[in-house]
Amino acid sequence: MARIPELDFKIVKAAHLQEDLSMEMILLYIVDGKARISVGGNRMNFGENGILLIEPGFPYEIDSAGKNEVTIAEARYSPELFSRATGSENILLCCNSETDRIHSYEDLRTIFCELIRYWIHRRNSMSCLTASVLLKLLDCLLENHATHEEGDAPERRSEDFRTREIIRYVLENYRSEISLSSLAETMYVSTSTLSRIYKKHTGIYFADFVDQVRLHSAMLQLMYTDSSLTRIALENGFSGASVFSRKFRMAYGCSPSDYRSRHRDAAETEQHRKEQQDNALLQELAERPAFTGSGDEARELPEQRVTAEGPEERQEVLFSGKDGGKPFTQKWDEVINIGSFHDATLANIQYHILYLQENLHFRYVRLWNVFSRKLQITDENAAGTYNFSMVDQVLDFFTEHHLNVYLDIGRRPDTIVRSGSEIVHKEEEYIVFEDRGSWEDMLRSFIQHIIRRYGREVVSGWIFEASRDGIHDSEEACYYFDGGKPGEYAAAYGFFCRLMREELPEARIAAIGAVIYWDWDYLRCFLEQCRQDKLLPDYVSIILYPYRPYREGKTVSKWIAADAGSEREQVGMIHELLDNVGIPDMKVCVSEWNHTISDRNILNDSSFRAAYFAEKLGETRDSVDLVCIMTGSDWISSYADFCGIADGGIGLLTKDTIGKPGFFALQLMEHMGDNVILEKEHVLITRKKDRDYFILCSNLKWFSQRYFLSGENIRLEDDPLNIPGEVFSDLKPLKITFTVADMEAGREYNVRKRRIRDGEGSILGEWKKLGYDRELTSQDIRYLRTSCYPRMELVRQTADPEKGVLSVSVTLDANEVVLIHIY
């Protein structure tokens, strides 16, 4: 690894590491495993994400505390650099995450993860960007973990400070003449006192320590350079080669020349072995979600706000009925994603569709893969004669229950994923058309068939989308027929658009299901061509998840965003693109939206998802025209490994029709008023018919670095109600006090609060009371259906008889959602 002078960064994996004399200041970060670390005779135990500072001049030893090796990241700084950075000598750094309960270490962990991404994606080489992040790490260390000696007078400094000053002085000056008397004079003590202090704290005499430092540096030069013995002696502060040789022999039992000849080959072999280990470790770390972003992307990320647990945060909100008045429109309550067309043939899915319609009042159901082998439309060879009977079964069900269809005619695999890189199940079910003509014939026949069967007026009220699936890492998924090429999606869309304008001119159409971070250039070119050809869709559709992309060659990897503003940024990017193309008024549809792509993430079942919905839907409400939440039912992600009542599926309902916190968050939001009174962080206030106030409060917490390291694999076995501190950046409660002006003086008002939180009234909280039992009886299931509801409380409060104001307070736990109704 190339090294910039005074700075170094590396990652090592071993069962045992030892350094007899540290010449630099070392900041250690435990990436993986457990470690026992001994420094100066003190032994400490560290787990994953542990951080420890080792000061220069001290020996240290690291042993793996388990059967497996421990992986450690090391950031090293020279004493000279540290002195220049501090500008003062009376500073001690105290950095030990295992014993320090005062400081937060999340800031250091965040920067370490950034360093590891650079190390991986710049192929183990030091760069100026890496050096800049190392300096940011040092700045964070000095800002948050420095201790200043009380009193600036040198004669009043403690022995601990003086010992470190001696070590720092030697490490900075060992190449030249060292004078203990000069150093003692600057510290306002005698030479004998200074020597005694050093011996007391280190166990060796000052002169012996100077020799240790000089010989250690000389030994490294013997092994890794071709410098002469005389030059090595002089460069390391010895008066000549003879003095150097004598002291070297006393310390190592052989002459410098013999040591060089014995250890040179061994050093080269060790270096080769180390390079092989680094390459293997690079591959291992590159697969972790926390480190799959490149250095360039990492540099562009906003800083993550990280705070430690502590006292509640407080917020005060003053408003009155005279404020605001802007109409409150919700963009999420029109369409719900259900799954593939074949999924909708199943009775359990159909039951959930009706349940969602009754309770959340969706008017559209979004489906995909209408041209599926499972629907037995064709034998893939015949053209002109098609069996649409299974398709009709689904569409009959929707029309009978007065539901509209949002139909994606695109191609996508049947996929269940545990994380971005771990697939539980994947099956291609799309019909492989022989050529473009066969696909066009099928599509025309299908459109004409549904017009004849359901009538032009009914079908004109549906939404049709031609998507280009670029998120399932399958090249063929972008194309609709065999032998597809990159340019043929545009041709397929052109046929689709002309057909729809000819057959169903009043129907709304959408394209292309883009992920704006990595589809920006393609989407820009596509829309420019559509504008020129006068084939623009009614909606540009995007897929919205809080992931950042990393592109290496043709491969695009996804990793969860370290900041909580990714969704807002992506929506802003699509509007910027539409402005650039010259179609700023085009409507934006979010065709798929959730906080994760994982179908096995227990956070899907938690109050976090409720808080995510409450904050993010409000955050993007005025910037999009349609939001399709992913997805209605856990049945879409059911598979052999899905054996509990809630195993992290992506649905709003469990397989047993138990509403999850996300379901109830949407239900609460549906009760909001007609006009927006006030909108700010954590709070949305609306009013209904100039009477009732509805206040939606949420305390969303974003993810910590430990969550990134987990690969989103938060399992039920981890007991999710006991691990939030390992998942989120902080768990501080939030107290909000609302002062409502212009109320009727002296009048008594009802204040009703509905709460969504994990501890009670949620699927995880109530199921935990049953021991997370996977073999529940039908009676147990009925109990959970009736108990998993937001908790409600009602109090009566009187407005101030003189001022006519009403004060209402609420305290929210981490990721809790509360709807306050004042009437």
C-alpha positions in Angstrom: 0.0 0.0 0.0 1.5 3.3 -1.1 1.9 5.7 1.8 1.7 9.4 2.2 4.3 10.6 4.8 2.9 11.1 8.3 -0.4 9.4 7.4 -1.3 5.7 6.9 -4.4 3.5 6.8 -4.6 -0.2 6.5 -6.9 -3.1 7.4 -5.6 -6.4 8.8 -7.1 -9.7 9.7 -5.3 -12.1 12.0 -5.7 -14.1 15.2 -2.7 -12.3 16.8 -1.0 -8.9 16.2 1.9 -7.5 18.2 4.0 -4.4 18.0 6.9 -4.0 20.5 7.2 -0.3 19.9 4.6 2.0 18.3 6.3 4.9 16.6 3.0 6.5 15.6 -0.3 7.4 17.2 -2.7 4.5 16.2 -6.5 4.6 16.1 -8.0 1.1 16.0 -11.5 0.2 14.8 -12.8 -3.4 15.2 -14.5 -4.1 11.9 -15.4 -7.8 12.6 -14.9 -10.2 15.5 -13.8 -9.7 19.1 -10.4 -8.7 20.4 -8.4 -8.7 23.6 -6.0 -5.7 23.4 -3.1 -5.2 25.8 -1.4 -1.7 26.0 1.3 -1.0 28.5 0.2 -3.9 30.7 -3.5 -3.0 30.7 -5.8 -5.6 29.1 -9.2 -4.7 27.6 -11.9 -6.5 25.6 -13.5 -5.0 22.5 -16.4 -6.2 20.3 -17.4 -5.2 16.8 -17.3 -1.4 16.2 -15.0 -0.9 19.2 -12.6 2.0 19.0 -9.3 2.5 20.9 -6.5 5.0 20.6 -2.9 3.7 21.2 -0.5 6.5 22.0 3.0 6.4 20.4 5.8 4.9 22.5 3.8 2.1 24.0 3.9 -1.6 23.0 0.6 -3.3 22.3 -0.7 -6.8 21.6 -4.0 -7.9 20.1 -5.5 -11.4 20.3 -8.7 -12.7 18.8 -11.2 -13.3 21.6 -13.0 -16.1 19.7 -12.3 -18.9 17.3 -12.3 -16.7 14.3 -9.7 -14.0 13.3 -10.4 -10.4 14.1 -10.5 -7.7 11.4 -9.1 -4.4 12.4 -8.8 -1.0 10.6 -5.8 1.1 11.6 -5.4 4.9 11.1 -1.8 6.0 11.9 -0.5 9.5 12.5 3.1 10.6 13.1 4.0 12.6 16.3 5.2 15.5 14.1 1.8 15.7 12.4 0.0 15.5 15.7 2.1 18.3 17.2 1.3 20.6 14.2 -2.4 19.7 14.4 -2.7 20.6 18.0 -0.4 23.6 18.2 0.0 22.8 21.9 1.7 20.1 23.8 -0.5 19.8 26.9 -3.2 17.7 25.3 -4.2 14.2 26.1 -6.4 12.1 23.9 -8.8 9.7 25.7 -10.5 7.4 23.2 -11.8 4.0 24.4 -15.3 3.1 23.4 -15.4 0.2 25.9 -14.8 2.3 29.0 -16.0 5.8 27.9 -19.7 6.2 28.6 -19.8 10.0 28.1 -18.9 10.5 24.4 -20.6 9.2 21.3 -18.3 7.2 19.0 -20.8 7.1 16.1 -19.0 10.0 14.4 -15.7 8.2 14.4 -17.4 5.0 13.2 -19.0 6.8 10.3 -15.6 8.2 9.1 -14.0 4.8 9.5 -16.6 3.3 7.2 -15.9 6.0 4.7 -12.1 5.2 4.9 -12.8 1.5 4.4 -14.8 2.2 1.2 -11.9 4.2 -0.2 -9.5 1.3 0.7 -11.7 -1.2 -1.1 -12.6 0.8 -4.2 -9.2 2.4 -4.8 -7.7 -1.0 -4.7 -5.7 -0.7 -1.5 -3.9 2.4 -2.5 -3.5 5.7 -0.6 -4.8 8.7 -2.3 -5.1 12.4 -1.6 -8.8 11.8 -0.9 -8.0 9.1 1.5 -5.5 11.4 3.2 -8.2 14.1 3.5 -10.6 11.6 5.2 -7.8 10.6 7.6 -7.3 14.2 8.5 -11.1 14.5 9.0 -10.8 11.6 11.4 -8.0 13.3 13.3 -10.0 16.5 13.5 -13.0 14.6 14.9 -10.7 13.0 17.4 -9.2 16.3 18.6 -12.6 18.0 18.6 -14.4 15.4 20.7 -11.8 13.3 22.6 -9.1 15.8 23.7 -8.4 16.5 27.4 -6.6 19.6 28.3 -4.4 19.7 31.5 -5.8 22.2 34.0 -3.5 25.2 34.1 -1.2 26.2 31.3 2.0 26.6 33.4 4.5 23.8 32.5 5.5 23.4 36.2 1.9 22.5 37.1 1.4 19.7 34.6 0.7 16.2 35.9 3.2 13.3 35.7 0.9 11.6 33.1 1.2 14.6 30.8 4.9 14.9 31.4 5.4 11.2 30.5 3.6 11.7 27.2 5.6 14.9 26.5 8.8 13.0 27.0 7.7 10.2 24.5 6.5 12.8 22.0 9.8 14.7 22.3 11.9 11.5 21.7 9.8 10.4 18.7 10.1 13.8 17.1 13.8 14.2 17.7 15.5 10.8 17.8 17.2 11.4 14.5 19.2 14.2 16.0 20.9 14.9 19.4 18.5 14.5 22.3 19.2 16.5 25.5 17.3 15.4 28.6 18.5 18.5 30.4 17.0 20.8 27.8 13.7 18.9 28.0 13.8 19.1 31.8 14.4 22.8 31.6 11.3 23.4 29.4 9.2 21.4 32.0 10.6 23.3 35.0 11.9 20.2 36.7 15.3 18.7 37.3 16.9 16.1 35.1 16.8 13.5 37.9 13.1 14.3 38.5 12.2 13.9 34.9 14.1 10.6 34.6 12.4 9.3 37.7 8.9 10.3 36.4 9.6 8.5 33.1 10.9 5.3 34.8 7.9 5.2 37.2 5.4 5.3 34.4 7.1 3.1 31.8 9.4 0.8 33.7 12.5 1.7 31.7 15.1 4.5 31.9 15.0 7.5 29.5 18.3 6.6 27.8 17.1 3.0 27.2 13.9 4.3 25.6 15.9 6.6 23.2 18.0 3.6 22.2 14.8 1.5 21.6 13.3 4.1 19.3 16.5 4.6 17.3 17.2 0.8 17.0 13.6 0.1 16.0 13.7 2.6 13.2 17.1 1.3 12.1 15.9 -2.3 12.0 13.1 -1.3 9.6 15.6 0.4 7.3 17.8 -2.7 7.3 14.9 -4.9 6.2 13.3 -2.6 3.6 16.0 -0.4 2.2 19.5 -0.8 0.7 21.0 2.1 2.7 24.6 1.6 4.0 25.2 1.0 7.7 26.8 4.4 8.1 23.9 6.2 6.6 21.4 4.3 8.7 23.4 5.0 11.8 23.5 8.8 11.2 19.9 9.0 10.0 18.8 7.5 13.3 20.8 9.7 15.7 23.8 7.4 16.4 27.2 9.1 16.4 28.7 6.6 14.0 28.5 3.1 12.5 30.5 1.5 15.3 28.3 2.8 18.1 25.2 1.7 16.1 26.7 -1.8 15.5 27.6 -2.3 19.1 24.2 -1.3 20.4 22.4 -3.2 17.7 24.3 -6.4 18.6 23.4 -6.0 22.3 19.7 -5.6 21.5 19.3 -8.2 18.7 22.1 -10.7 19.3 23.8 -10.2 15.9 25.4 -7.5 13.8 23.3 -5.2 11.5 24.7 -6.9 8.4 23.8 -10.4 9.7 20.3 -9.2 10.6 19.8 -7.8 7.2 20.9 -10.9 5.4 18.8 -13.2 7.6 15.6 -11.2 7.5 15.6 -9.6 4.0 14.2 -12.7 2.2 11.7 -13.3 5.1 10.5 -9.7 4.9 9.9 -10.0 1.1 8.0 -13.3 1.6 6.0 -11.7 4.4 5.2 -8.8 2.2 4.0 -11.0 -0.6 1.8 -13.0 1.8 0.4 -9.7 3.2 -0.6 -8.6 -0.3 -2.5 -11.9 -0.9 -4.2 -11.5 2.5 -5.1 -7.9 1.6 -6.7 -8.9 -1.7 -8.7 -11.6 0.0 -9.8 -9.2 2.7 -10.7 -6.6 0.1 -13.1 -9.0 -1.6 -14.7 -10.0 1.7 -15.3 -6.4 2.8 -16.5 -5.3 -0.7 -19.6 -7.6 -0.3 -20.7 -5.7 2.8 -23.5 -3.1 2.3 -21.7 -0.7 4.6 -18.7 -0.6 2.3 -20.1 -1.0 -1.2 -20.0 2.8 -2.0 -17.1 4.1 -3.9 -14.9 6.9 -2.6 -16.4 9.4 -4.9 -19.9 8.7 -3.8 -18.9 8.7 -0.2 -17.3 12.1 -0.6 -20.5 13.5 -1.9 -22.7 12.2 0.9 -24.1 14.8 3.4 -22.8 14.4 6.9 -25.0 12.1 9.0 -26.3 13.7 12.1 -25.4 11.3 15.0 -26.2 11.8 18.6 -25.9 9.6 21.6 -28.8 8.5 23.8 -29.6 11.1 26.4 -32.4 13.4 27.7 -35.4 14.0 25.6 -35.4 16.5 22.8 -37.9 19.3 23.1 -39.9 21.2 20.5 -42.5 24.0 20.9 -45.1 24.7 18.2 -47.4 27.7 18.2 -50.3 27.9 15.7 -53.8 29.1 15.2 -56.7 28.5 12.9 -55.9 31.6 11.0 -52.6 30.1 9.8 -52.2 28.2 6.5 -55.3 27.1 4.7 -53.5 25.3 1.8 -55.5 22.3 0.6 -54.2 19.0 2.0 -53.8 16.4 -0.8 -52.5 12.9 -0.1 -50.6 11.2 -3.0 -50.3 7.7 -1.4 -54.0 6.8 -1.0 -54.9 6.1 -4.7 -52.7 3.1 -5.7 -51.4 0.1 -3.8 -48.9 -2.4 -5.2 -50.1 -6.0 -5.0 -47.7 -8.2 -7.0 -47.7 -10.1 -10.2 -50.9 -10.8 -12.2 -50.7 -14.4 -11.2 -50.6 -13.5 -7.5 -54.0 -11.8 -7.9 -55.6 -15.1 -9.0 -55.1 -16.5 -5.4 -58.0 -16.3 -3.0 -55.8 -15.1 -0.1 -54.4 -12.2 -2.1 -57.9 -11.2 -3.3 -59.1 -11.2 0.3 -56.3 -8.9 1.3 -57.1 -6.6 -1.6 -60.7 -6.2 -0.4 -59.5 -5.7 3.2 -57.1 -2.9 2.0 -59.9 -1.3 -0.1 -62.3 -1.3 2.8 -59.8 0.1 5.4 -57.5 2.3 3.3 -59.8 3.0 0.4 -57.3 2.5 -2.4 -59.0 2.9 -5.8 -56.2 1.3 -7.9 -54.4 -2.0 -7.7 -50.9 -2.1 -9.3 -49.9 -5.4 -11.0 -47.1 -6.6 -13.2 -46.2 -9.6 -15.4 -49.5 -9.9 -17.2 -47.6 -11.9 -19.9 -46.6 -14.7 -17.6 -46.2 -18.4 -18.3 -48.2 -19.1 -15.2 -51.3 -17.5 -16.8 -51.2 -19.9 -19.7 -51.9 -17.2 -22.3 -49.9 -18.9 -25.1 -47.6 -21.8 -25.8 -45.0 -19.2 -26.8 -45.0 -20.4 -30.5 -48.6 -19.6 -31.6 -49.6 -16.1 -32.6 -53.1 -14.7 -33.1 -54.9 -17.1 -30.7 -54.5 -16.4 -27.0 -56.1 -17.8 -23.9 -56.9 -14.8 -21.6 -59.2 -16.8 -19.3 -57.0 -16.5 -16.2 -56.4 -12.8 -16.9 -60.2 -12.3 -17.2 -60.6 -14.1 -13.8 -58.5 -11.4 -12.2 -60.0 -8.4 -14.1 -63.5 -9.7 -13.4 -62.7 -9.6 -9.7 -61.5 -6.0 -9.8 -64.4 -4.7 -11.9 -67.0 -6.5 -9.7 -65.6 -4.8 -6.6 -65.3 -1.4 -8.4 -61.5 -1.4 -8.3 -59.4 0.2 -11.1 -56.2 -1.4 -12.5 -52.7 0.0 -12.7 -51.1 -2.4 -15.1 -47.4 -2.6 -15.7 -46.9 -4.5 -19.0 -43.2 -4.8 -18.4 -41.1 -7.7 -17.5 -39.7 -8.5 -14.0 -38.6 -11.7 -12.3 -40.5 -13.2 -9.3 -37.9 -12.3 -6.7 -37.6 -12.5 -2.9 -34.5 -10.9 -1.4 -33.0 -10.9 2.1 -30.6 -8.0 1.2 -29.2 -6.3 -1.9 -26.8 -9.2 -2.4 -28.7 -12.1 -0.9 -31.5 -13.7 -2.9 -33.9 -16.1 -1.3 -35.8 -17.0 -4.5 -35.7 -15.9 -8.1 -37.8 -17.2 -11.0 -38.2 -15.7 -14.5 -41.9 -16.1 -15.4 -42.2 -13.8 -18.4 -43.1 -15.3 -21.7 -40.1 -15.3 -24.0 -41.5 -13.9 -27.3 -39.8 -15.1 -30.5 -39.4 -11.6 -31.9 -40.7 -8.1 -31.7 -43.6 -8.8 -34.0 -44.9 -11.6 -31.7 -44.8 -9.3 -28.7 -46.6 -6.5 -30.6 -49.3 -8.9 -31.8 -49.8 -10.1 -28.2 -50.0 -6.6 -26.8 -52.5 -5.4 -29.4 -54.7 -8.5 -28.9 -54.7 -8.0 -25.2 -55.7 -4.3 -25.3 -58.5 -5.1 -27.8 -59.7 -8.0 -25.7 -60.0 -6.0 -22.5 -61.8 -3.2 -24.4 -64.4 -5.7 -25.8 -64.9 -7.4 -22.4 -65.0 -4.5 -20.0 -66.0 -1.6 -22.2 -63.9 1.4 -23.4 -65.2 3.7 -20.7 -64.1 1.3 -17.9 -60.7 0.5 -19.3 -60.0 4.2 -20.1 -60.0 4.8 -16.4 -57.1 2.4 -15.9 -53.4 3.3 -15.8 -50.9 1.4 -18.1 -47.1 1.4 -17.6 -44.3 0.2 -19.9 -41.5 -0.3 -17.4 -37.8 -1.0 -18.0 -36.7 -3.2 -15.2 -33.2 -2.2 -14.2 -33.2 -3.1 -10.5 -33.0 -6.9 -10.6 -29.5 -7.3 -11.9 -30.7 -9.2 -14.9 -29.9 -7.9 -18.4 -32.7 -9.7 -20.1 -35.2 -8.2 -17.7 -35.0 -4.9 -19.6 -36.4 -6.4 -22.8 -39.8 -7.7 -23.8 -38.8 -10.4 -26.4 -36.0 -12.8 -27.2 -32.8 -11.3 -28.5 -33.5 -7.8 -27.1 -30.9 -5.1 -27.4 -30.5 -1.9 -25.4 -32.2 0.3 -28.0 -35.3 -1.9 -28.3 -36.9 -0.8 -25.1 -37.5 2.6 -26.7 -38.9 0.9 -29.8 -41.2 -1.2 -27.7 -42.4 1.8 -25.7 -43.0 3.7 -29.0 -45.3 0.9 -30.2 -47.0 0.7 -26.8 -47.6 4.5 -26.7 -49.0 4.7 -30.3 -51.3 1.7 -29.6 -52.6 3.2 -26.4 -53.2 6.6 -28.0 -55.0 4.9 -30.9 -57.1 2.4 -28.8 -57.5 4.2 -25.5 -56.7 7.9 -25.9 -58.1 8.8 -22.5 -56.2 6.2 -20.5 -53.2 7.4 -18.6 -49.8 5.8 -19.4 -46.5 5.8 -17.6 -42.8 5.0 -18.3 -40.1 3.9 -17.4 -39.7 2.8 -13.7 -36.3 4.5 -13.4 -33.9 4.5 -10.5 -32.8 8.1 -10.9 -29.3 7.7 -9.4 -28.2 5.3 -12.1 -30.8 5.8 -14.9 -30.3 9.6 -15.2 -28.6 9.6 -18.6 -30.8 6.9 -20.1 -33.9 8.6 -18.9 -32.8 12.0 -20.2 -32.1 10.6 -23.7 -35.4 8.6 -23.6 -37.6 11.6 -22.7 -35.9 13.9 -25.2 -36.6 11.4 -27.9 -40.2 11.0 -26.7 -40.6 14.8 -26.8 -39.3 14.9 -30.3 -41.5 12.0 -31.5 -44.6 13.5 -29.6 -44.9 10.3 -27.6 -44.6 11.6 -24.1 -46.2 9.5 -21.3 -48.6 11.1 -18.8 -46.3 10.1 -15.9 -42.6 9.5 -15.7 -42.4 6.7 -13.1 -39.5 6.2 -10.7 -38.6 3.6 -8.1 -37.8 5.2 -4.8 -35.7 3.5 -2.1 -33.1 5.2 0.2 -30.2 3.5 -1.5 -27.0 5.0 -3.0 -25.5 3.5 -6.1 -21.9 2.4 -6.7 -21.0 1.6 -10.3 -17.9 -0.4 -11.2 -17.8 -1.1 -14.9 -21.2 -2.4 -15.9 -22.1 -3.5 -12.4 -24.2 -1.3 -10.2 -24.3 -2.1 -6.5 -26.8 -0.6 -4.0 -26.1 0.4 -0.4 -28.4 2.0 2.1 -28.0 5.8 2.4 -26.1 7.0 5.4 -28.2 10.2 5.5 -31.9 10.6 5.9 -32.4 12.8 2.8 -32.0 10.4 -0.1 -35.7 10.3 -1.0 -36.0 14.1 -1.2 -32.8 14.3 -3.2 -34.0 11.7 -5.7 -37.3 13.5 -6.2 -35.4 16.7 -6.7 -33.2 15.1 -9.3 -36.2 13.9 -11.4 -37.6 17.4 -11.4 -34.3 18.8 -12.4 -34.1 16.3 -15.2 -37.6 17.2 -16.4 -36.6 20.9 -16.4 -33.5 20.1 -18.5 -35.5 18.1 -21.0 -38.0 21.0 -21.3 -41.1 19.2 -19.8 -41.2 20.6 -16.3 -45.0 20.0 -16.0 -44.9 16.3 -16.5 -46.4 14.3 -13.6 -44.2 12.1 -11.5 -45.3 8.7 -10.3 -43.4 6.8 -7.6 -44.3 3.3 -8.8 -42.6 1.5 -5.9 -41.7 3.0 -2.6 -40.4 1.6 0.7 -37.5 2.0 3.1 -35.9 -1.3 2.0 -35.9 -3.8 -0.9 -35.6 -6.6 1.6 -38.5 -9.1 2.0 -36.8 -10.4 5.2 -36.2 -7.3 7.3 -38.1 -7.2 10.6 -38.2 -3.4 10.4 -41.0 -3.9 7.8 -43.0 -5.1 10.8 -42.0 -2.4 13.2 -43.0 1.1 14.1 -40.0 2.4 12.2 -41.9 1.8 9.0 -44.9 3.8 10.4 -42.6 6.7 11.3 -40.9 6.4 7.9 -44.3 6.7 6.1 -45.5 9.6 8.3 -42.3 11.7 7.7 -41.4 10.8 4.2 -44.9 11.0 2.6 -45.2 14.4 4.1 -41.7 15.4 2.9 -42.3 14.6 -0.7 -46.1 15.2 -0.8 -45.9 18.4 -2.9 -43.2 17.0 -5.3 -44.9 13.9 -6.7 -48.3 13.2 -8.1 -48.8 9.5 -7.3 -47.1 7.2 -4.8 -47.5 3.4 -4.9 -46.5 1.8 -1.6 -44.6 -1.5 -1.8 -46.7 -3.6 -1.0 -50.1 -4.6 0.3 -49.7 -8.2 1.5 -47.0 -10.5 3.0 -48.3 -13.2 0.7 -46.2 -11.7 -2.1 -43.0 -12.5 -0.2 -44.1 -15.9 1.3 -41.7 -18.8 0.7 -40.5 -21.9 2.4 -38.4 -19.9 4.9 -41.4 -17.7 5.9 -42.8 -19.7 8.7 -43.8 -17.1 11.4 -46.7 -14.7 11.4 -44.3 -11.8 10.8 -40.8 -12.6 9.3 -40.0 -9.2 7.9 -42.2 -9.4 4.8 -42.7 -6.3 2.8 -46.6 -6.2 3.1 -48.8 -3.9 5.1 -50.7 -6.9 6.3 -49.3 -10.2 7.6 -50.4 -13.4 6.0 -53.0 -13.8 8.8 -54.4 -10.3 8.0 -52.9 -8.6 11.0 -52.3 -4.9 10.4 -48.7 -3.8 10.8 -47.6 -0.4 12.1 -47.1 0.9 8.6 -50.8 -0.1 7.8 -52.1 1.9 10.8 -49.9 4.9 10.0 -51.6 5.2 6.6 -55.0 4.7 8.3 -54.2 7.5 10.7 -53.1 9.8 7.9 -56.3 9.2 6.1 -58.1 10.9 8.9 -56.2 14.2 8.4 -58.1 17.4 7.7 -58.8 19.2 4.5 -56.3 22.1 4.9 -52.7 22.4 6.0 -52.2 24.8 8.9 -48.5 24.1 9.6 -45.8 21.8 8.3 -42.4 21.4 9.9 -40.0 18.7 11.0 -41.8 15.9 12.9 -45.1 17.8 12.7 -48.0 18.1 10.2 -51.1 20.1 11.4 -54.3 20.1 9.4 -57.9 21.3 10.0 -61.2 19.9 9.0 -64.2 22.1 8.2 -62.8 25.0 10.3 -63.4 23.0 13.5 -61.3 20.0 14.2 -57.5 20.0 14.4 -55.5 16.9 13.4 -51.8 16.9 14.4 -49.6 14.2 13.1 -46.3 13.8 15.0 -43.5 11.4 14.4 -40.0 10.8 15.8 -38.2 9.0 13.0 -34.7 7.8 13.7 -32.2 7.1 10.9 -29.8 4.1 10.8 -26.5 3.7 12.6 -23.3 2.2 11.2 -24.1 -1.1 12.9 -27.3 -1.3 10.7 -25.1 -0.8 7.6 -22.8 -3.6 8.7 -25.8 -6.0 9.3 -26.6 -6.1 5.6 -30.3 -5.2 6.5 -30.6 -8.7 7.9 -32.5 -7.8 11.0 -34.2 -11.0 12.0 -36.8 -12.0 14.5 -34.3 -14.2 16.3 -32.4 -11.0 17.2 -35.4 -10.0 19.3 -36.1 -6.7 17.4 -37.6 -4.9 20.4 -34.3 -5.2 22.3 -31.9 -4.1 19.5 -33.0 -0.7 18.4 -29.9 0.9 19.9 -27.7 -1.2 17.6 -29.9 -0.2 14.6 -30.6 3.5 15.0 -28.4 6.6 15.4 -30.0 7.5 18.6 -33.1 6.7 20.7 -33.9 10.1 22.3 -37.5 10.7 23.0 -39.1 13.8 21.6 -41.4 16.1 23.6 -43.5 18.5 21.6 -45.7 21.2 23.2 -48.4 22.7 21.0 -49.9 26.0 21.9 -53.2 26.5 20.0 -54.3 30.2 19.8 -57.7 31.6 18.9 -59.6 28.9 20.8 -62.9 29.7 22.6 -61.9 31.0 26.0 -62.9 28.8 28.8 -64.4 26.1 26.6 -63.6 22.4 27.3 -62.1 20.5 24.3 -61.6 16.8 23.7 -58.0 15.8 23.0 -57.7 12.3 21.5 -54.3 10.7 20.9 -53.7 7.6 18.9 -50.2 6.0 19.3 -48.2 3.6 17.1 -45.1 2.2 18.8 -43.4 -1.1 19.1 -43.9 -1.6 22.9 -47.7 -2.0 22.8 -50.4 -2.3 20.2 -48.1 -3.5 17.4 -47.5 -6.9 15.9 -44.1 -7.2 17.3 -45.0 -6.0 20.8 -48.1 -8.2 21.1 -46.4 -11.2 19.5 -43.5 -10.9 22.0 -46.0 -11.4 24.8 -46.7 -14.8 23.2 -43.0 -15.6 23.2 -42.7 -15.1 19.4 -44.3 -18.6 19.2 -44.4 -19.8 15.6 -47.1 -22.5 16.3 -50.0 -20.2 17.3 -53.5 -21.4 17.5 -56.4 -19.9 15.6 -57.5 -18.3 18.9 -54.0 -16.7 19.3 -54.3 -15.3 15.8 -57.7 -13.8 16.5 -56.3 -12.3 19.7 -53.5 -10.6 17.7 -55.9 -9.3 15.1 -57.9 -7.5 17.8 -55.0 -6.3 19.9 -52.6 -5.0 17.3 -54.2 -1.5 17.0 -52.9 1.9 17.9 -53.4 2.7 21.5 -55.9 5.5 22.2 -56.4 8.0 25.0 -58.9 10.7 25.5 -58.6 13.7 27.9 -60.6 16.9 28.2 -58.8 20.2 28.5 -60.1 23.7 29.0 -58.8 26.6 27.0 -57.4 29.5 29.0 -60.4 31.6 30.1 -58.6 34.9 29.5 -56.2 34.3 26.5 -58.2 31.6 24.7 -55.2 29.4 24.1 -55.0 25.6 24.6 -51.7 23.8 25.4 -51.3 20.2 24.5 -48.1 18.2 25.0 -47.0 14.8 23.7 -43.8 12.8 24.3 -42.8 10.3 21.5 -40.4 7.4 21.9 -38.0 6.7 19.1 -39.9 5.8 15.9 -43.3 6.5 17.5 -46.2 8.1 15.6 -49.0 10.0 17.3 -52.1 11.5 15.8 -53.7 14.2 18.0 -57.3 15.1 17.3 -58.6 18.3 19.0 -62.3 18.8 18.8 
